[in-house]
Amino acid sequence: MAVWRCGKVDALLHHSDQGSQYTSEQFQLLLADNGISCPMSRAGNVSDHSAMESFFSSLRTRRTACKVYRSRDDARADVSDCIERFYNPRRRHSKLAYLSPMEFEARAMLA
């Protein structure tokens, strides 16, 4: 989504755990082709990427757990809507000095 929204950038991270979908050769090649680094949490150590773990936990408990999707496309559209209309522009984060991700990114580009 970040590559689609912002285009290819100089530095982009994809935080993940060591799940097979993220460690697969195909996925790693996709990241490399787009210049994306992929640091991974150590097995069983969620604190390595606590902000991302918190995001996915909130997404599951507040958005997707109470819904039944008719198709993968419906699920993808709903999650994208949640990220683009709530999480990125409005939700404030203590890790980002209580700014939303979009506010933090805008200020970082001005610096």
N, CA, C and O atoms as a printed pandas DataFrame, in Angstrom:
     atom_number atom_name residue_name chain_id  residue_number  x_coord  y_coord  z_coord
0              1         N          MET        A               1    0.820   -1.178    0.000
1              2        CA          MET        A               1    0.000    0.000    0.000
2              3         C          MET        A               1    0.872    1.254    0.000
3              4         O          MET        A               1    0.549    2.224   -0.686
4              5         N          ALA        A               2    1.971    1.253    0.756
5              6        CA          ALA        A               2    2.833    2.430    0.818
6              7         C          ALA        A               2    3.464    2.724   -0.533
7              8         O          ALA        A               2    3.567    3.887   -0.922
8              9         N          VAL        A               3    3.886    1.700   -1.252
9             10        CA          VAL        A               3    4.481    1.899   -2.574
10            11         C          VAL        A               3    3.418    2.425   -3.530
11            12         O          VAL        A               3    3.690    3.308   -4.342
12            13         N          TRP        A               4    2.220    1.888   -3.434
13            14        CA          TRP        A               4    1.129    2.345   -4.294
14            15         C          TRP        A               4    0.793    3.801   -4.003
15            16         O          TRP        A               4    0.576    4.589   -4.924
16            17         N          ARG        A               5    0.750    4.162   -2.709
17            18        CA          ARG        A               5    0.348    5.510   -2.314
18            19         C          ARG        A               5    1.450    6.536   -2.542
19            20         O          ARG        A               5    1.175    7.643   -3.002
20            21         N          CYS        A               6    2.694    6.183   -2.226
21            22        CA          CYS        A               6    3.787    7.161   -2.243
22            23         C          CYS        A               6    4.764    6.973   -3.391
23            24         O          CYS        A               6    5.600    7.843   -3.639
24            25         N          GLY        A               7    4.674    5.857   -4.093
25            26        CA          GLY        A               7    5.686    5.561   -5.102
26            27         C          GLY        A               7    6.933    5.021   -4.432
27            28         O          GLY        A               7    6.961    4.829   -3.216
28            29         N          LYS        A               8    7.950    4.780   -5.214
29            30        CA          LYS        A               8    9.202    4.246   -4.671
30            31         C          LYS        A               8    9.914    5.346   -3.899
31            32         O          LYS        A               8   10.081    6.457   -4.404
32            33         N          VAL        A               9   10.331    5.041   -2.681
33            34        CA          VAL        A               9   10.991    6.026   -1.829
34            35         C          VAL        A               9   12.385    5.543   -1.473
35            36         O          VAL        A               9   12.740    4.390   -1.715
36            37         N          ASP        A              10   13.175    6.449   -0.890
37            38        CA          ASP        A              10   14.555    6.108   -0.537
38            39         C          ASP        A              10   14.643    5.085    0.588
39            40         O          ASP        A              10   15.479    4.182    0.550
40            41         N          ALA        A              11   13.787    5.226    1.579
41            42        CA          ALA        A              11   13.870    4.338    2.735
42            43         C          ALA        A              11   12.468    3.949    3.186
43            44         O          ALA        A              11   11.663    4.801    3.562
44            45         N          LEU        A              12   12.191    2.662    3.143
45            46        CA          LEU        A              12   10.895    2.169    3.577
46            47         C          LEU        A              12   11.108    0.851    4.301
47            48         O          LEU        A              12   11.861   -0.006    3.839
48            49         N          LEU        A              13   10.445    0.694    5.432
49            50        CA          LEU        A              13   10.538   -0.536    6.221
50            51         C          LEU        A              13    9.215   -1.280    6.179
51            52         O          LEU        A              13    8.146   -0.669    6.184
52            53         N          HIS        A              14    9.296   -2.592    6.138
53            54        CA          HIS        A              14    8.121   -3.443    6.296
54            55         C          HIS        A              14    8.366   -4.260    7.554
55            56         O          HIS        A              14    9.147   -5.211    7.540
56            57         N          HIS        A              15    7.701   -3.890    8.639
57            58        CA          HIS        A              15    7.872   -4.620    9.899
58            59         C          HIS        A              15    7.039   -5.888    9.853
59            60         O          HIS        A              15    5.866   -5.858    9.481
60            61         N          SER        A              16    7.647   -6.994   10.230
61            62        CA          SER        A              16    6.897   -8.243   10.246
62            63         C          SER        A              16    7.490   -9.193   11.275
63            64         O          SER        A              16    8.569   -8.972   11.825
64            65         N          ASP        A              17    6.745  -10.248   11.507
65            66        CA          ASP        A              17    7.286  -11.332   12.317
66            67         C          ASP        A              17    7.921  -12.342   11.355
67            68         O          ASP        A              17    8.128  -12.042   10.179
68            69         N          GLN        A              18    8.222  -13.516   11.852
69            70        CA          GLN        A              18    8.883  -14.514   11.013
70            71         C          GLN        A              18    7.898  -15.498   10.388
71            72         O          GLN        A              18    8.241  -16.656   10.147
72            73         N          GLY        A              19    6.693  -15.044   10.130
73            74        CA          GLY        A              19    5.694  -15.898    9.495
74            75         C          GLY        A              19    6.128  -16.314    8.101
75            76         O          GLY        A              19    6.862  -15.590    7.427
76            77         N          SER        A              20    5.675  -17.474    7.675
77            78        CA          SER        A              20    6.103  -18.019    6.386
78            79         C          SER        A              20    5.719  -17.108    5.225
79            80         O          SER        A              20    6.426  -17.061    4.218
80            81         N          GLN        A              21    4.603  -16.381    5.353
81            82        CA          GLN        A              21    4.217  -15.488    4.259
82            83         C          GLN        A              21    5.229  -14.362    4.087
83            84         O          GLN        A              21    5.397  -13.860    2.975
84            85         N          TYR        A              22    5.913  -13.948    5.167
85            86        CA          TYR        A              22    6.877  -12.857    5.091
86            87         C          TYR        A              22    8.289  -13.335    4.771
87            88         O          TYR        A              22    9.090  -12.583    4.214
88            89         N          THR        A              23    8.593  -14.562    5.114
89            90        CA          THR        A              23    9.941  -15.073    4.857
90            91         C          THR        A              23   10.050  -15.768    3.510
91            92         O          THR        A              23   11.143  -16.170    3.112
92            93         N          SER        A              24    8.946  -15.916    2.806
93            94        CA          SER        A              24    8.978  -16.610    1.516
94            95         C          SER        A              24    9.867  -15.863    0.524
95            96         O          SER        A              24    9.978  -14.638    0.570
96            97         N          GLU        A              25   10.480  -16.605   -0.353
97            98        CA          GLU        A              25   11.366  -16.018   -1.355
98            99         C          GLU        A              25   10.608  -15.027   -2.240
99           100         O          GLU        A              25   11.133  -13.962   -2.566
100          101         N          GLN        A              26    9.392  -15.367   -2.625
101          102        CA          GLN        A              26    8.596  -14.499   -3.496
102          103         C          GLN        A              26    8.325  -13.144   -2.823
103          104         O          GLN        A              26    8.456  -12.098   -3.458
104          105         N          PHE        A              27    7.950  -13.167   -1.549
105          106        CA          PHE        A              27    7.658  -11.920   -0.840
106          107         C          PHE        A              27    8.924  -11.104   -0.647
107          108         O          PHE        A              27    8.914   -9.887   -0.833
108          109         N          GLN        A              28   10.014  -11.764   -0.274
109          110        CA          GLN        A              28   11.279  -11.060   -0.077
110          111         C          GLN        A              28   11.773  -10.421   -1.377
111          112         O          GLN        A              28   12.334   -9.325   -1.352
112          113         N          LEU        A              29   11.569  -11.097   -2.513
113          114        CA          LEU        A              29   11.944  -10.518   -3.809
114          115         C          LEU        A              29   11.083   -9.294   -4.132
115          116         O          LEU        A              29   11.589   -8.302   -4.659
116          117         N          LEU        A              30    9.797   -9.359   -3.821
117          118        CA          LEU        A              30    8.904   -8.226   -4.036
118          119         C          LEU        A              30    9.390   -7.016   -3.237
119          120         O          LEU        A              30    9.435   -5.901   -3.759
120          121         N          LEU        A              31    9.751   -7.236   -1.978
121          122        CA          LEU        A              31   10.263   -6.143   -1.160
122          123         C          LEU        A              31   11.558   -5.594   -1.740
123          124         O          LEU        A              31   11.713   -4.380   -1.870
124          125         N          ALA        A              32   12.483   -6.468   -2.088
125          126        CA          ALA        A              32   13.767   -6.043   -2.636
126          127         C          ALA        A              32   13.594   -5.255   -3.932
127          128         O          ALA        A              32   14.278   -4.254   -4.147
128          129         N          ASP        A              33   12.691   -5.698   -4.789
129          130        CA          ASP        A              33   12.438   -5.004   -6.059
130          131         C          ASP        A              33   11.930   -3.583   -5.844
131          132         O          ASP        A              33   12.113   -2.721   -6.703
132          133         N          ASN        A              34   11.296   -3.336   -4.708
133          134        CA          ASN        A              34   10.772   -2.007   -4.400
134          135         C          ASN        A              34   11.633   -1.248   -3.401
135          136         O          ASN        A              34   11.226   -0.197   -2.906
136          137         N          GLY        A              35   12.831   -1.774   -3.098
137          138        CA          GLY        A              35   13.755   -1.096   -2.202
138          139         C          GLY        A              35   13.293   -1.034   -0.763
139          140         O          GLY        A              35   13.586   -0.074   -0.051
140          141         N          ILE        A              36   12.566   -2.067   -0.329
141          142        CA          ILE        A              36   12.007   -2.082    1.025
142          143         C          ILE        A              36   12.819   -3.025    1.914
143          144         O          ILE        A              36   13.044   -4.181    1.554
144          145         N          SER        A              37   13.259   -2.528    3.078
145          146        CA          SER        A              37   13.929   -3.408    4.043
146          147         C          SER        A              37   12.880   -4.094    4.890
147          148         O          SER        A              37   11.782   -3.576    5.097
148          149         N          CYS        A              38   13.244   -5.277    5.379
149          150        CA          CYS        A              38   12.274   -6.065    6.135
150          151         C          CYS        A              38   12.899   -6.617    7.411
151          152         O          CYS        A              38   13.232   -7.800    7.476
152          153         N          PRO        A              39   13.063   -5.756    8.439
153          154        CA          PRO        A              39   13.542   -6.297    9.702
154          155         C          PRO        A              39   12.459   -7.174   10.318
155          156         O          PRO        A              39   11.271   -6.872   10.201
156          157         N          MET        A              40   12.860   -8.242   10.963
157          158        CA          MET        A              40   11.866   -9.151   11.553
158          159         C          MET        A              40   12.106   -9.312   13.041
159          160         O          MET        A              40   13.240   -9.305   13.519
160          161         N          SER        A              41   11.009   -9.457   13.752
161          162        CA          SER        A              41   11.101   -9.767   15.169
162          163         C          SER        A              41   11.749  -11.135   15.337
163          164         O          SER        A              41   11.611  -12.015   14.488
164          165         N          ARG        A              42   12.446  -11.289   16.434
165          166        CA          ARG        A              42   12.923  -12.629   16.768
166          167         C          ARG        A              42   11.721  -13.473   17.147
167          168         O          ARG        A              42   10.700  -12.952   17.595
168          169         N          ALA        A              43   11.846  -14.749   16.969
169          170        CA          ALA        A              43   10.737  -15.652   17.291
170          171         C          ALA        A              43   10.293  -15.445   18.736
171          172         O          ALA        A              43   11.103  -15.511   19.660
172          173         N          GLY        A              44    9.008  -15.196   18.919
173          174        CA          GLY        A              44    8.433  -15.047   20.253
174          175         C          GLY        A              44    8.727  -13.727   20.927
175          176         O          GLY        A              44    8.421  -13.574   22.110
176          177         N          ASN        A              45    9.316  -12.751   20.220
177          178        CA          ASN        A              45    9.665  -11.486   20.849
178          179         C          ASN        A              45    8.911  -10.352   20.168
179          180         O          ASN        A              45    9.443   -9.696   19.273
180          181         N          VAL        A              46    7.681  -10.123   20.588
181          182        CA          VAL        A              46    6.845   -9.112   19.952
182          183         C          VAL        A              46    7.282   -7.697   20.279
183          184         O          VAL        A              46    6.888   -6.766   19.576
184          185         N          SER        A              47    8.083   -7.498   21.321
185          186        CA          SER        A              47    8.486   -6.140   21.689
186          187         C          SER        A              47    9.430   -5.525   20.672
187          188         O          SER        A              47    9.615   -4.308   20.677
188          189         N          ASP        A              48   10.043   -6.333   19.787
189          190        CA          ASP        A              48   10.919   -5.771   18.758
190          191         C          ASP        A              48   10.170   -4.776   17.887
191          192         O          ASP        A              48   10.743   -3.772   17.464
192          193         N          HIS        A              49    8.922   -5.034   17.619
193          194        CA          HIS        A              49    8.118   -4.166   16.764
194          195         C          HIS        A              49    6.780   -3.886   17.447
195          196         O          HIS        A              49    5.714   -4.147   16.890
196          197         N          SER        A              50    6.859   -3.353   18.659
197          198        CA          SER        A              50    5.660   -3.204   19.469
198          199         C          SER        A              50    4.619   -2.296   18.830
199          200         O          SER        A              50    3.422   -2.536   18.989
200          201         N          ALA        A              51    5.041   -1.262   18.115
201          202        CA          ALA        A              51    4.052   -0.379   17.475
202          203         C          ALA        A              51    3.261   -1.135   16.414
203          204         O          ALA        A              51    2.047   -0.959   16.311
204          205         N          MET        A              52    3.922   -1.964   15.632
205          206        CA          MET        A              52    3.231   -2.729   14.595
206          207         C          MET        A              52    2.359   -3.810   15.217
207          208         O          MET        A              52    1.243   -4.052   14.756
208          209         N          GLU        A              53    2.859   -4.457   16.255
209          210        CA          GLU        A              53    2.064   -5.468   16.943
210          211         C          GLU        A              53    0.789   -4.829   17.503
211          212         O          GLU        A              53   -0.288   -5.422   17.437
212          213         N          SER        A              54    0.918   -3.623   18.050
213          214        CA          SER        A              54   -0.241   -2.917   18.592
214          215         C          SER        A              54   -1.238   -2.586   17.481
215          216         O          SER        A              54   -2.447   -2.735   17.659
216          217         N          PHE        A              55   -0.723   -2.136   16.334
217          218        CA          PHE        A              55   -1.597   -1.824   15.205
218          219         C          PHE        A              55   -2.392   -3.053   14.767
219          220         O          PHE        A              55   -3.613   -2.989   14.620
220          221         N          PHE        A              56   -1.696   -4.172   14.561
221          222        CA          PHE        A              56   -2.390   -5.367   14.078
222          223         C          PHE        A              56   -3.372   -5.905   15.118
223          224         O          PHE        A              56   -4.429   -6.425   14.760
224          225         N          SER        A              57   -3.032   -5.784   16.389
225          226        CA          SER        A              57   -3.951   -6.205   17.438
226          227         C          SER        A              57   -5.219   -5.348   17.407
227          228         O          SER        A              57   -6.330   -5.872   17.488
228          229         N          SER        A              58   -5.047   -4.042   17.290
229          230        CA          SER        A              58   -6.212   -3.146   17.220
230          231         C          SER        A              58   -7.043   -3.419   15.976
231          232         O          SER        A              58   -8.272   -3.433   16.038
232          233         N          LEU        A              59   -6.386   -3.632   14.864
233          234        CA          LEU        A              59   -7.104   -3.911   13.619
234          235         C          LEU        A              59   -7.949   -5.168   13.765
235          236         O          LEU        A              59   -9.110   -5.197   13.356
236          237         N          ARG        A              60   -7.363   -6.202   14.347
237          238        CA          ARG        A              60   -8.108   -7.466   14.521
238          239         C          ARG        A              60   -9.268   -7.299   15.490
239          240         O          ARG        A              60  -10.389   -7.705   15.186
240          241         N          THR        A              61   -9.015   -6.708   16.650
241          242        CA          THR        A              61  -10.061   -6.666   17.677
242          243         C          THR        A              61  -11.128   -5.624   17.407
243          244         O          THR        A              61  -12.293   -5.839   17.739
244          245         N          ARG        A              62  -10.758   -4.502   16.815
245          246        CA          ARG        A              62  -11.727   -3.419   16.616
246          247         C          ARG        A              62  -12.360   -3.399   15.235
247          248         O          ARG        A              62  -13.396   -2.760   15.049
248          249         N          ARG        A              63  -11.772   -4.074   14.270
249          250        CA          ARG        A              63  -12.303   -3.950   12.917
250          251         C          ARG        A              63  -12.679   -5.297   12.313
251          252         O          ARG        A              63  -13.828   -5.486   11.912
252          253         N          THR        A              64  -11.759   -6.218   12.239
253          254        CA          THR        A              64  -12.009   -7.426   11.445
254          255         C          THR        A              64  -12.657   -8.562   12.225
255          256         O          THR        A              64  -13.331   -9.400   11.627
256          257         N          ALA        A              65  -12.474   -8.615   13.540
257          258        CA          ALA        A              65  -12.995   -9.745   14.313
258          259         C          ALA        A              65  -14.522   -9.792   14.322
259          260         O          ALA        A              65  -15.108  -10.868   14.442
260          261         N          CYS        A              66  -15.157   -8.648   14.197
261          262        CA          CYS        A              66  -16.613   -8.613   14.279
262          263         C          CYS        A              66  -17.274   -8.583   12.902
263          264         O          CYS        A              66  -18.468   -8.303   12.795
264          265         N          LYS        A              67  -16.519   -8.864   11.869
265          266        CA          LYS        A              67  -17.084   -8.830   10.512
266          267         C          LYS        A              67  -16.893  -10.159    9.808
267          268         O          LYS        A              67  -15.950  -10.901   10.082
268          269         N          VAL        A              68  -17.792  -10.437    8.914
269          270        CA          VAL        A              68  -17.660  -11.599    8.026
270          271         C          VAL        A              68  -17.579  -11.031    6.615
271          272         O          VAL        A              68  -18.498  -10.354    6.154
272          273         N          TYR        A              69  -16.490  -11.308    5.945
273          274        CA          TYR        A              69  -16.278  -10.782    4.607
274          275         C          TYR        A              69  -16.734  -11.800    3.570
275          276         O          TYR        A              69  -16.503  -12.999    3.722
276          277         N          ARG        A              70  -17.370  -11.323    2.533
277          278        CA          ARG        A              70  -17.868  -12.210    1.479
278          279         C          ARG        A              70  -16.747  -12.653    0.555
279          280         O          ARG        A              70  -16.833  -13.708   -0.074
280          281         N          SER        A              71  -15.696  -11.850    0.471
281          282        CA          SER        A              71  -14.582  -12.192   -0.410
282          283         C          SER        A              71  -13.298  -11.561    0.120
283          284         O          SER        A              71  -13.331  -10.697    0.996
284          285         N          ARG        A              72  -12.199  -11.996   -0.412
285          286        CA          ARG        A              72  -10.905  -11.420   -0.046
286          287         C          ARG        A              72  -10.850   -9.949   -0.453
287          288         O          ARG        A              72  -10.274   -9.122    0.255
288          289         N          ASP        A              73  -11.454   -9.628   -1.602
289          290        CA          ASP        A              73  -11.487   -8.232   -2.047
290          291         C          ASP        A              73  -12.268   -7.352   -1.080
291          292         O          ASP        A              73  -11.877   -6.211   -0.831
292          293         N          ASP        A              74  -13.362   -7.863   -0.534
293          294        CA          ASP        A              74  -14.131   -7.103    0.463
294          295         C          ASP        A              74  -13.293   -6.859    1.718
295          296         O          ASP        A              74  -13.311   -5.763    2.277
296          297         N          ALA        A              75  -12.571   -7.870    2.151
297          298        CA          ALA        A              75  -11.707   -7.723    3.336
298          299         C          ALA        A              75  -10.604   -6.707    3.060
299          300         O          ALA        A              75  -10.328   -5.839    3.889
300          301         N          ARG        A              76   -9.983   -6.817    1.906
301          302        CA          ARG        A              76   -8.908   -5.894    1.534
302          303         C          ARG        A              76   -9.432   -4.457    1.494
303          304         O          ARG        A              76   -8.769   -3.548    1.995
304          305         N          ALA        A              77  -10.600   -4.242    0.911
305          306        CA          ALA        A              77  -11.171   -2.900    0.825
306          307         C          ALA        A              77  -11.484   -2.342    2.208
307          308         O          ALA        A              77  -11.247   -1.162    2.467
308          309         N          ASP        A              78  -12.014   -3.177    3.100
309          310        CA          ASP        A              78  -12.351   -2.724    4.443
310          311         C          ASP        A              78  -11.105   -2.356    5.242
311          312         O          ASP        A              78  -11.081   -1.326    5.915
312          313         N          VAL        A              79  -10.081   -3.185    5.171
313          314        CA          VAL        A              79   -8.836   -2.899    5.893
314          315         C          VAL        A              79   -8.181   -1.640    5.317
315          316         O          VAL        A              79   -7.691   -0.800    6.072
316          317         N          SER        A              80   -8.168   -1.504    4.001
317          318        CA          SER        A              80   -7.603   -0.298    3.378
318          319         C          SER        A              80   -8.359    0.941    3.823
319          320         O          SER        A              80   -7.752    1.971    4.114
320          321         N          ASP        A              81   -9.679    0.846    3.876
321          322        CA          ASP        A              81  -10.499    1.955    4.326
322          323         C          ASP        A              81  -10.151    2.342    5.761
323          324         O          ASP        A              81  -10.028    3.525    6.077
324          325         N          CYS        A              82   -9.995    1.359    6.611
325          326        CA          CYS        A              82   -9.645    1.608    8.009
326          327         C          CYS        A              82   -8.299    2.329    8.113
327          328         O          CYS        A              82   -8.158    3.291    8.868
328          329         N          ILE        A              83   -7.325    1.863    7.357
329          330        CA          ILE        A              83   -5.988    2.466    7.406
330          331         C          ILE        A              83   -6.003    3.869    6.819
331          332         O          ILE        A              83   -5.485    4.801    7.434
332          333         N          GLU        A              84   -6.583    4.030    5.649
333          334        CA          GLU        A              84   -6.521    5.311    4.939
334          335         C          GLU        A              84   -7.450    6.384    5.492
335          336         O          GLU        A              84   -7.140    7.572    5.396
336          337         N          ARG        A              85   -8.590    5.988    6.073
337          338        CA          ARG        A              85   -9.539    6.998    6.552
338          339         C          ARG        A              85   -9.500    7.236    8.054
339          340         O          ARG        A              85   -9.973    8.269    8.529
340          341         N          PHE        A              86   -8.939    6.286    8.815
341          342        CA          PHE        A              86   -8.863    6.486   10.263
342          343         C          PHE        A              86   -7.429    6.436   10.775
343          344         O          PHE        A              86   -6.932    7.404   11.350
344          345         N          TYR        A              87   -6.775    5.309   10.562
345          346        CA          TYR        A              87   -5.488    5.079   11.218
346          347         C          TYR        A              87   -4.427    6.098   10.799
347          348         O          TYR        A              87   -3.826    6.739   11.662
348          349         N          ASN        A              88   -4.187    6.261    9.513
349          350        CA          ASN        A              88   -3.133    7.174    9.063
350          351         C          ASN        A              88   -3.456    8.654    9.287
351          352         O          ASN        A              88   -2.592    9.386    9.770
352          353         N          PRO        A              89   -4.659    9.122    8.959
353          354        CA          PRO        A              89   -4.881   10.560    9.103
354          355         C          PRO        A              89   -5.293   11.031   10.496
355          356         O          PRO        A              89   -5.060   12.192   10.832
356          357         N          ARG        A              90   -5.898   10.166   11.324
357          358        CA          ARG        A              90   -6.481   10.668   12.573
358          359         C          ARG        A              90   -5.930   10.059   13.851
359          360         O          ARG        A              90   -5.811   10.765   14.852
360          361         N          ARG        A              91   -5.592    8.791   13.857
361          362        CA          ARG        A              91   -5.212    8.143   15.115
362          363         C          ARG        A              91   -3.849    8.639   15.591
363          364         O          ARG        A              91   -2.862    8.548   14.861
364          365         N          ARG        A              92   -3.799    9.150   16.787
365          366        CA          ARG        A              92   -2.559    9.690   17.351
366          367         C          ARG        A              92   -1.765    8.562   18.008
367          368         O          ARG        A              92   -2.338    7.621   18.557
368          369         N          HIS        A              93   -0.446    8.671   17.944
369          370        CA          HIS        A              93    0.434    7.608   18.434
370          371         C          HIS        A              93    1.465    8.159   19.399
371          372         O          HIS        A              93    2.131    9.152   19.107
372          373         N          SER        A              94    1.595    7.519   20.541
373          374        CA          SER        A              94    2.603    7.965   21.505
374          375         C          SER        A              94    4.014    7.828   20.935
375          376         O          SER        A              94    4.884    8.640   21.251
376          377         N          LYS        A              95    4.253    6.823   20.110
377          378        CA          LYS        A              95    5.580    6.629   19.504
378          379         C          LYS        A              95    5.919    7.735   18.514
379          380         O          LYS        A              95    7.084    7.906   18.157
380          381         N          LEU        A              96    4.905    8.495   18.060
381          382        CA          LEU        A              96    5.119    9.574   17.091
382          383         C          LEU        A              96    4.843   10.938   17.725
383          384         O          LEU        A              96    4.358   11.852   17.059
384          385         N          ALA        A              97    5.152   11.067   19.012
385          386        CA          ALA        A              97    4.935   12.320   19.748
386          387         C          ALA        A              97    3.467   12.754   19.685
387          388         O          ALA        A              97    3.163   13.943   19.589
388          389         N          TYR        A              98    2.579   11.784   19.740
389          390        CA          TYR        A              98    1.131   12.010   19.734
390          391         C          TYR        A              98    0.640   12.729   18.469
391          392         O          TYR        A              98   -0.288   13.537   18.513
392          393         N          LEU        A              99    1.285   12.414   17.353
393          394        CA          LEU        A              99    0.835   12.876   16.041
394          395         C          LEU        A              99    0.262   11.686   15.294
395          396         O          LEU        A              99    0.574   10.537   15.608
396          397         N          SER        A             100   -0.575   11.963   14.307
397          398        CA          SER        A             100   -1.039   10.872   13.438
398          399         C          SER        A             100    0.119   10.520   12.488
399          400         O          SER        A             100    1.024   11.333   12.300
400          401         N          PRO        A             101    0.101    9.329   11.893
401          402        CA          PRO        A             101    1.165    8.994   10.945
402          403         C          PRO        A             101    1.310   10.019    9.816
403          404         O          PRO        A             101    2.430   10.325    9.409
404          405         N          MET        A             102    0.198   10.552    9.306
405          406        CA          MET        A             102    0.293   11.539    8.226
406          407         C          MET        A             102    0.903   12.850    8.712
407          408         O          MET        A             102    1.696   13.467    8.001
408          409         N          GLU        A             103    0.538   13.278    9.918
409          410        CA          GLU        A             103    1.134   14.498   10.474
410          411         C          GLU        A             103    2.629   14.310   10.708
411          412         O          GLU        A             103    3.430   15.193   10.401
412          413         N          PHE        A             104    2.997   13.157   11.252
413          414        CA          PHE        A             104    4.403   12.871   11.515
414          415         C          PHE        A             104    5.207   12.868   10.222
415          416         O          PHE        A             104    6.297   13.437   10.159
416          417         N          GLU        A             105    4.665   12.224    9.188
417          418        CA          GLU        A             105    5.342   12.149    7.895
418          419         C          GLU        A             105    5.483   13.540    7.278
419          420         O          GLU        A             105    6.539   13.870    6.737
420          421         N          ALA        A             106    4.442   14.352    7.354
421          422        CA          ALA        A             106    4.499   15.716    6.805
422          423         C          ALA        A             106    5.564   16.548    7.513
423          424         O          ALA        A             106    6.323   17.266    6.861
424          425         N          ARG        A             107    5.626   16.457    8.824
425          426        CA          ARG        A             107    6.634   17.214    9.578
426          427         C          ARG        A             107    8.046   16.715    9.280
427          428         O          ARG        A             107    8.989   17.503    9.214
428          429         N          ALA        A             108    8.185   15.398    9.102
429          430        CA          ALA        A             108    9.508   14.837    8.799
430          431         C          ALA        A             108   10.000   15.326    7.425
431          432         O          ALA        A             108   11.201   15.515    7.234
432          433         N          MET        A             109    9.096   15.526    6.485
433          434        CA          MET        A             109    9.483   15.985    5.147
434          435         C          MET        A             109    9.903   17.453    5.176
435          436         O          MET        A             109   10.686   17.888    4.332
436          437         N          LEU        A             110    9.392   18.219    6.135
437          438        CA          LEU        A             110    9.758   19.632    6.252
438          439         C          LEU        A             110   11.103   19.823    6.923
439          440         O          LEU        A             110   11.763   20.844    6.732
440          441         N          ALA        A             111   11.505   18.841    7.708
441          442        CA          ALA        A             111   12.769   18.966    8.477
442          443         C          ALA        A             111   13.982   18.776    7.603
443          444         O          ALA        A             111   15.111   18.849    8.089
